[in-house]
Amino acid sequence: MLAKVYVTLKNGVLDPQGEAIRHALGSLGFDGVNGVRQGKVIELDLADGTTEAQITDMCERLLANTVIESYRIEIA
């Protein structure tokens, strides 16, 4: 079973990497990019029978800093 966890900074949290990407895109001539938010994707190869509740527990305890990050789980 494959699960993907998408982790992004919460709205209102400064994203210096996103701002650096936005600036670099402007320097390369890509005008009109008003904002960039960056994040990470974590792919988990899990044993059959792993529950979404277990994946949520993984996110809450290790994969995301829930003070400043949001996460979304996608099970394939």
Phi and psi restraints in degrees (range 20) as a CNS / XPLOR table:
assign (resid 1 and name C) (resid 2 and name N)
       (resid 2 and name CA) (resid 2 and name C) 1.0 -111.6 20.0 2
assign (resid 2 and name N) (resid 2 and name CA)
       (resid 2 and name C) (resid 3 and name N) 1.0 131.5 20.0 2
assign (resid 2 and name C) (resid 3 and name N)
       (resid 3 and name CA) (resid 3 and name C) 1.0 -125.3 20.0 2
assign (resid 3 and name N) (resid 3 and name CA)
       (resid 3 and name C) (resid 4 and name N) 1.0 139.7 20.0 2
assign (resid 3 and name C) (resid 4 and name N)
       (resid 4 and name CA) (resid 4 and name C) 1.0 -115.1 20.0 2
assign (resid 4 and name N) (resid 4 and name CA)
       (resid 4 and name C) (resid 5 and name N) 1.0 134.5 20.0 2
assign (resid 4 and name C) (resid 5 and name N)
       (resid 5 and name CA) (resid 5 and name C) 1.0 -115.6 20.0 2
assign (resid 5 and name N) (resid 5 and name CA)
       (resid 5 and name C) (resid 6 and name N) 1.0 121.7 20.0 2
assign (resid 5 and name C) (resid 6 and name N)
       (resid 6 and name CA) (resid 6 and name C) 1.0 -101.1 20.0 2
assign (resid 6 and name N) (resid 6 and name CA)
       (resid 6 and name C) (resid 7 and name N) 1.0 119.5 20.0 2
assign (resid 6 and name C) (resid 7 and name N)
       (resid 7 and name CA) (resid 7 and name C) 1.0 -115.2 20.0 2
assign (resid 7 and name N) (resid 7 and name CA)
       (resid 7 and name C) (resid 8 and name N) 1.0 126.4 20.0 2
assign (resid 7 and name C) (resid 8 and name N)
       (resid 8 and name CA) (resid 8 and name C) 1.0 -137.0 20.0 2
assign (resid 8 and name N) (resid 8 and name CA)
       (resid 8 and name C) (resid 9 and name N) 1.0 157.8 20.0 2
assign (resid 8 and name C) (resid 9 and name N)
       (resid 9 and name CA) (resid 9 and name C) 1.0 -69.0 20.0 2
assign (resid 9 and name N) (resid 9 and name CA)
       (resid 9 and name C) (resid 10 and name N) 1.0 143.8 20.0 2
assign (resid 9 and name C) (resid 10 and name N)
       (resid 10 and name CA) (resid 10 and name C) 1.0 -67.2 20.0 2
assign (resid 10 and name N) (resid 10 and name CA)
       (resid 10 and name C) (resid 11 and name N) 1.0 154.1 20.0 2
assign (resid 10 and name C) (resid 11 and name N)
       (resid 11 and name CA) (resid 11 and name C) 1.0 -58.5 20.0 2
assign (resid 11 and name N) (resid 11 and name CA)
       (resid 11 and name C) (resid 12 and name N) 1.0 139.4 20.0 2
assign (resid 11 and name C) (resid 12 and name N)
       (resid 12 and name CA) (resid 12 and name C) 1.0 93.0 20.0 2
assign (resid 12 and name N) (resid 12 and name CA)
       (resid 12 and name C) (resid 13 and name N) 1.0 -14.6 20.0 2
assign (resid 12 and name C) (resid 13 and name N)
       (resid 13 and name CA) (resid 13 and name C) 1.0 -88.5 20.0 2
assign (resid 13 and name N) (resid 13 and name CA)
       (resid 13 and name C) (resid 14 and name N) 1.0 128.3 20.0 2
assign (resid 13 and name C) (resid 14 and name N)
       (resid 14 and name CA) (resid 14 and name C) 1.0 -60.4 20.0 2
assign (resid 14 and name N) (resid 14 and name CA)
       (resid 14 and name C) (resid 15 and name N) 1.0 140.9 20.0 2
assign (resid 14 and name C) (resid 15 and name N)
       (resid 15 and name CA) (resid 15 and name C) 1.0 -124.6 20.0 2
assign (resid 15 and name N) (resid 15 and name CA)
       (resid 15 and name C) (resid 16 and name N) 1.0 83.1 20.0 2
assign (resid 15 and name C) (resid 16 and name N)
       (resid 16 and name CA) (resid 16 and name C) 1.0 -62.7 20.0 2
assign (resid 16 and name N) (resid 16 and name CA)
       (resid 16 and name C) (resid 17 and name N) 1.0 -33.7 20.0 2
assign (resid 16 and name C) (resid 17 and name N)
       (resid 17 and name CA) (resid 17 and name C) 1.0 -67.6 20.0 2
assign (resid 17 and name N) (resid 17 and name CA)
       (resid 17 and name C) (resid 18 and name N) 1.0 -41.3 20.0 2
assign (resid 17 and name C) (resid 18 and name N)
       (resid 18 and name CA) (resid 18 and name C) 1.0 -61.0 20.0 2
assign (resid 18 and name N) (resid 18 and name CA)
       (resid 18 and name C) (resid 19 and name N) 1.0 -41.6 20.0 2
assign (resid 18 and name C) (resid 19 and name N)
       (resid 19 and name CA) (resid 19 and name C) 1.0 -65.1 20.0 2
assign (resid 19 and name N) (resid 19 and name CA)
       (resid 19 and name C) (resid 20 and name N) 1.0 -39.0 20.0 2
assign (resid 19 and name C) (resid 20 and name N)
       (resid 20 and name CA) (resid 20 and name C) 1.0 -64.6 20.0 2
assign (resid 20 and name N) (resid 20 and name CA)
       (resid 20 and name C) (resid 21 and name N) 1.0 -39.2 20.0 2
assign (resid 20 and name C) (resid 21 and name N)
       (resid 21 and name CA) (resid 21 and name C) 1.0 -65.0 20.0 2
assign (resid 21 and name N) (resid 21 and name CA)
       (resid 21 and name C) (resid 22 and name N) 1.0 -45.0 20.0 2
assign (resid 21 and name C) (resid 22 and name N)
       (resid 22 and name CA) (resid 22 and name C) 1.0 -58.1 20.0 2
assign (resid 22 and name N) (resid 22 and name CA)
       (resid 22 and name C) (resid 23 and name N) 1.0 -45.3 20.0 2
assign (resid 22 and name C) (resid 23 and name N)
       (resid 23 and name CA) (resid 23 and name C) 1.0 -63.1 20.0 2
assign (resid 23 and name N) (resid 23 and name CA)
       (resid 23 and name C) (resid 24 and name N) 1.0 -44.4 20.0 2
assign (resid 23 and name C) (resid 24 and name N)
       (resid 24 and name CA) (resid 24 and name C) 1.0 -63.5 20.0 2
assign (resid 24 and name N) (resid 24 and name CA)
       (resid 24 and name C) (resid 25 and name N) 1.0 -39.7 20.0 2
assign (resid 24 and name C) (resid 25 and name N)
       (resid 25 and name CA) (resid 25 and name C) 1.0 -62.1 20.0 2
assign (resid 25 and name N) (resid 25 and name CA)
       (resid 25 and name C) (resid 26 and name N) 1.0 -40.9 20.0 2
assign (resid 25 and name C) (resid 26 and name N)
       (resid 26 and name CA) (resid 26 and name C) 1.0 -62.5 20.0 2
assign (resid 26 and name N) (resid 26 and name CA)
       (resid 26 and name C) (resid 27 and name N) 1.0 -39.6 20.0 2
assign (resid 26 and name C) (resid 27 and name N)
       (resid 27 and name CA) (resid 27 and name C) 1.0 -65.2 20.0 2
assign (resid 27 and name N) (resid 27 and name CA)
       (resid 27 and name C) (resid 28 and name N) 1.0 -27.4 20.0 2
assign (resid 27 and name C) (resid 28 and name N)
       (resid 28 and name CA) (resid 28 and name C) 1.0 -87.1 20.0 2
assign (resid 28 and name N) (resid 28 and name CA)
       (resid 28 and name C) (resid 29 and name N) 1.0 2.8 20.0 2
assign (resid 28 and name C) (resid 29 and name N)
       (resid 29 and name CA) (resid 29 and name C) 1.0 95.6 20.0 2
assign (resid 29 and name N) (resid 29 and name CA)
       (resid 29 and name C) (resid 30 and name N) 1.0 6.5 20.0 2
assign (resid 29 and name C) (resid 30 and name N)
       (resid 30 and name CA) (resid 30 and name C) 1.0 -88.5 20.0 2
assign (resid 30 and name N) (resid 30 and name CA)
       (resid 30 and name C) (resid 31 and name N) 1.0 85.6 20.0 2
assign (resid 30 and name C) (resid 31 and name N)
       (resid 31 and name CA) (resid 31 and name C) 1.0 -76.7 20.0 2
assign (resid 31 and name N) (resid 31 and name CA)
       (resid 31 and name C) (resid 32 and name N) 1.0 157.3 20.0 2
assign (resid 31 and name C) (resid 32 and name N)
       (resid 32 and name CA) (resid 32 and name C) 1.0 90.7 20.0 2
assign (resid 32 and name N) (resid 32 and name CA)
       (resid 32 and name C) (resid 33 and name N) 1.0 2.9 20.0 2
assign (resid 32 and name C) (resid 33 and name N)
       (resid 33 and name CA) (resid 33 and name C) 1.0 -87.4 20.0 2
assign (resid 33 and name N) (resid 33 and name CA)
       (resid 33 and name C) (resid 34 and name N) 1.0 103.8 20.0 2
assign (resid 33 and name C) (resid 34 and name N)
       (resid 34 and name CA) (resid 34 and name C) 1.0 -85.8 20.0 2
assign (resid 34 and name N) (resid 34 and name CA)
       (resid 34 and name C) (resid 35 and name N) 1.0 -21.2 20.0 2
assign (resid 34 and name C) (resid 35 and name N)
       (resid 35 and name CA) (resid 35 and name C) 1.0 -166.6 20.0 2
assign (resid 35 and name N) (resid 35 and name CA)
       (resid 35 and name C) (resid 36 and name N) 1.0 151.2 20.0 2
assign (resid 35 and name C) (resid 36 and name N)
       (resid 36 and name CA) (resid 36 and name C) 1.0 -136.6 20.0 2
assign (resid 36 and name N) (resid 36 and name CA)
       (resid 36 and name C) (resid 37 and name N) 1.0 132.1 20.0 2
assign (resid 36 and name C) (resid 37 and name N)
       (resid 37 and name CA) (resid 37 and name C) 1.0 -119.6 20.0 2
assign (resid 37 and name N) (resid 37 and name CA)
       (resid 37 and name C) (resid 38 and name N) 1.0 127.1 20.0 2
assign (resid 37 and name C) (resid 38 and name N)
       (resid 38 and name CA) (resid 38 and name C) 1.0 -109.0 20.0 2
assign (resid 38 and name N) (resid 38 and name CA)
       (resid 38 and name C) (resid 39 and name N) 1.0 159.4 20.0 2
assign (resid 38 and name C) (resid 39 and name N)
       (resid 39 and name CA) (resid 39 and name C) 1.0 -154.8 20.0 2
assign (resid 39 and name N) (resid 39 and name CA)
       (resid 39 and name C) (resid 40 and name N) 1.0 -157.2 20.0 2
assign (resid 39 and name C) (resid 40 and name N)
       (resid 40 and name CA) (resid 40 and name C) 1.0 -142.5 20.0 2
assign (resid 40 and name N) (resid 40 and name CA)
       (resid 40 and name C) (resid 41 and name N) 1.0 154.9 20.0 2
assign (resid 40 and name C) (resid 41 and name N)
       (resid 41 and name CA) (resid 41 and name C) 1.0 -119.1 20.0 2
assign (resid 41 and name N) (resid 41 and name CA)
       (resid 41 and name C) (resid 42 and name N) 1.0 129.4 20.0 2
assign (resid 41 and name C) (resid 42 and name N)
       (resid 42 and name CA) (resid 42 and name C) 1.0 -116.2 20.0 2
assign (resid 42 and name N) (resid 42 and name CA)
       (resid 42 and name C) (resid 43 and name N) 1.0 120.5 20.0 2
assign (resid 42 and name C) (resid 43 and name N)
       (resid 43 and name CA) (resid 43 and name C) 1.0 -98.6 20.0 2
assign (resid 43 and name N) (resid 43 and name CA)
       (resid 43 and name C) (resid 44 and name N) 1.0 127.5 20.0 2
assign (resid 43 and name C) (resid 44 and name N)
       (resid 44 and name CA) (resid 44 and name C) 1.0 -114.9 20.0 2
assign (resid 44 and name N) (resid 44 and name CA)
       (resid 44 and name C) (resid 45 and name N) 1.0 123.6 20.0 2
assign (resid 44 and name C) (resid 45 and name N)
       (resid 45 and name CA) (resid 45 and name C) 1.0 -95.0 20.0 2
assign (resid 45 and name N) (resid 45 and name CA)
       (resid 45 and name C) (resid 46 and name N) 1.0 106.6 20.0 2
assign (resid 45 and name C) (resid 46 and name N)
       (resid 46 and name CA) (resid 46 and name C) 1.0 -113.4 20.0 2
assign (resid 46 and name N) (resid 46 and name CA)
       (resid 46 and name C) (resid 47 and name N) 1.0 154.3 20.0 2
assign (resid 46 and name C) (resid 47 and name N)
       (resid 47 and name CA) (resid 47 and name C) 1.0 -66.5 20.0 2
assign (resid 47 and name N) (resid 47 and name CA)
       (resid 47 and name C) (resid 48 and name N) 1.0 145.2 20.0 2
assign (resid 47 and name C) (resid 48 and name N)
       (resid 48 and name CA) (resid 48 and name C) 1.0 -56.5 20.0 2
assign (resid 48 and name N) (resid 48 and name CA)
       (resid 48 and name C) (resid 49 and name N) 1.0 141.7 20.0 2
assign (resid 48 and name C) (resid 49 and name N)
       (resid 49 and name CA) (resid 49 and name C) 1.0 95.7 20.0 2
assign (resid 49 and name N) (resid 49 and name CA)
       (resid 49 and name C) (resid 50 and name N) 1.0 -8.8 20.0 2
assign (resid 49 and name C) (resid 50 and name N)
       (resid 50 and name CA) (resid 50 and name C) 1.0 -65.1 20.0 2
assign (resid 50 and name N) (resid 50 and name CA)
       (resid 50 and name C) (resid 51 and name N) 1.0 131.3 20.0 2
assign (resid 50 and name C) (resid 51 and name N)
       (resid 51 and name CA) (resid 51 and name C) 1.0 -92.1 20.0 2
assign (resid 51 and name N) (resid 51 and name CA)
       (resid 51 and name C) (resid 52 and name N) 1.0 159.7 20.0 2
assign (resid 51 and name C) (resid 52 and name N)
       (resid 52 and name CA) (resid 52 and name C) 1.0 -63.5 20.0 2
assign (resid 52 and name N) (resid 52 and name CA)
       (resid 52 and name C) (resid 53 and name N) 1.0 -31.8 20.0 2
assign (resid 52 and name C) (resid 53 and name N)
       (resid 53 and name CA) (resid 53 and name C) 1.0 -62.5 20.0 2
assign (resid 53 and name N) (resid 53 and name CA)
       (resid 53 and name C) (resid 54 and name N) 1.0 -38.3 20.0 2
assign (resid 53 and name C) (resid 54 and name N)
       (resid 54 and name CA) (resid 54 and name C) 1.0 -66.9 20.0 2
assign (resid 54 and name N) (resid 54 and name CA)
       (resid 54 and name C) (resid 55 and name N) 1.0 -40.3 20.0 2
assign (resid 54 and name C) (resid 55 and name N)
       (resid 55 and name CA) (resid 55 and name C) 1.0 -65.5 20.0 2
assign (resid 55 and name N) (resid 55 and name CA)
       (resid 55 and name C) (resid 56 and name N) 1.0 -41.7 20.0 2
assign (resid 55 and name C) (resid 56 and name N)
       (resid 56 and name CA) (resid 56 and name C) 1.0 -59.2 20.0 2
assign (resid 56 and name N) (resid 56 and name CA)
       (resid 56 and name C) (resid 57 and name N) 1.0 -41.8 20.0 2
assign (resid 56 and name C) (resid 57 and name N)
       (resid 57 and name CA) (resid 57 and name C) 1.0 -62.3 20.0 2
assign (resid 57 and name N) (resid 57 and name CA)
       (resid 57 and name C) (resid 58 and name N) 1.0 -39.9 20.0 2
assign (resid 57 and name C) (resid 58 and name N)
       (resid 58 and name CA) (resid 58 and name C) 1.0 -60.0 20.0 2
assign (resid 58 and name N) (resid 58 and name CA)
       (resid 58 and name C) (resid 59 and name N) 1.0 -43.9 20.0 2
assign (resid 58 and name C) (resid 59 and name N)
       (resid 59 and name CA) (resid 59 and name C) 1.0 -63.8 20.0 2
assign (resid 59 and name N) (resid 59 and name CA)
       (resid 59 and name C) (resid 60 and name N) 1.0 -47.3 20.0 2
assign (resid 59 and name C) (resid 60 and name N)
       (resid 60 and name CA) (resid 60 and name C) 1.0 -64.9 20.0 2
assign (resid 60 and name N) (resid 60 and name CA)
       (resid 60 and name C) (resid 61 and name N) 1.0 -34.1 20.0 2
assign (resid 60 and name C) (resid 61 and name N)
       (resid 61 and name CA) (resid 61 and name C) 1.0 -93.8 20.0 2
assign (resid 61 and name N) (resid 61 and name CA)
       (resid 61 and name C) (resid 62 and name N) 1.0 -23.6 20.0 2
assign (resid 61 and name C) (resid 62 and name N)
       (resid 62 and name CA) (resid 62 and name C) 1.0 -142.6 20.0 2
assign (resid 62 and name N) (resid 62 and name CA)
       (resid 62 and name C) (resid 63 and name N) 1.0 -46.9 20.0 2
assign (resid 62 and name C) (resid 63 and name N)
       (resid 63 and name CA) (resid 63 and name C) 1.0 -74.7 20.0 2
assign (resid 63 and name N) (resid 63 and name CA)
       (resid 63 and name C) (resid 64 and name N) 1.0 -27.1 20.0 2
assign (resid 63 and name C) (resid 64 and name N)
       (resid 64 and name CA) (resid 64 and name C) 1.0 -131.3 20.0 2
assign (resid 64 and name N) (resid 64 and name CA)
       (resid 64 and name C) (resid 65 and name N) 1.0 141.5 20.0 2
assign (resid 64 and name C) (resid 65 and name N)
       (resid 65 and name CA) (resid 65 and name C) 1.0 -87.7 20.0 2
assign (resid 65 and name N) (resid 65 and name CA)
       (resid 65 and name C) (resid 66 and name N) 1.0 95.0 20.0 2
assign (resid 65 and name C) (resid 66 and name N)
       (resid 66 and name CA) (resid 66 and name C) 1.0 -68.5 20.0 2
assign (resid 66 and name N) (resid 66 and name CA)
       (resid 66 and name C) (resid 67 and name N) 1.0 -6.9 20.0 2
assign (resid 66 and name C) (resid 67 and name N)
       (resid 67 and name CA) (resid 67 and name C) 1.0 -70.4 20.0 2
assign (resid 67 and name N) (resid 67 and name CA)
       (resid 67 and name C) (resid 68 and name N) 1.0 -40.1 20.0 2
assign (resid 67 and name C) (resid 68 and name N)
       (resid 68 and name CA) (resid 68 and name C) 1.0 -121.0 20.0 2
assign (resid 68 and name N) (resid 68 and name CA)
       (resid 68 and name C) (resid 69 and name N) 1.0 -6.8 20.0 2
assign (resid 68 and name C) (resid 69 and name N)
       (resid 69 and name CA) (resid 69 and name C) 1.0 -122.4 20.0 2
assign (resid 69 and name N) (resid 69 and name CA)
       (resid 69 and name C) (resid 70 and name N) 1.0 148.7 20.0 2
assign (resid 69 and name C) (resid 70 and name N)
       (resid 70 and name CA) (resid 70 and name C) 1.0 -108.1 20.0 2
assign (resid 70 and name N) (resid 70 and name CA)
       (resid 70 and name C) (resid 71 and name N) 1.0 158.2 20.0 2
assign (resid 70 and name C) (resid 71 and name N)
       (resid 71 and name CA) (resid 71 and name C) 1.0 -140.8 20.0 2
assign (resid 71 and name N) (resid 71 and name CA)
       (resid 71 and name C) (resid 72 and name N) 1.0 156.0 20.0 2
assign (resid 71 and name C) (resid 72 and name N)
       (resid 72 and name CA) (resid 72 and name C) 1.0 -136.1 20.0 2
assign (resid 72 and name N) (resid 72 and name CA)
       (resid 72 and name C) (resid 73 and name N) 1.0 135.1 20.0 2
assign (resid 72 and name C) (resid 73 and name N)
       (resid 73 and name CA) (resid 73 and name C) 1.0 -105.5 20.0 2
assign (resid 73 and name N) (resid 73 and name CA)
       (resid 73 and name C) (resid 74 and name N) 1.0 135.3 20.0 2
assign (resid 73 and name C) (resid 74 and name N)
       (resid 74 and name CA) (resid 74 and name C) 1.0 -128.5 20.0 2
assign (resid 74 and name N) (resid 74 and name CA)
       (resid 74 and name C) (resid 75 and name N) 1.0 120.3 20.0 2
assign (resid 74 and name C) (resid 75 and name N)
       (resid 75 and name CA) (resid 75 and name C) 1.0 -104.8 20.0 2
assign (resid 75 and name N) (resid 75 and name CA)
       (resid 75 and name C) (resid 76 and name N) 1.0 127.7 20.0 2
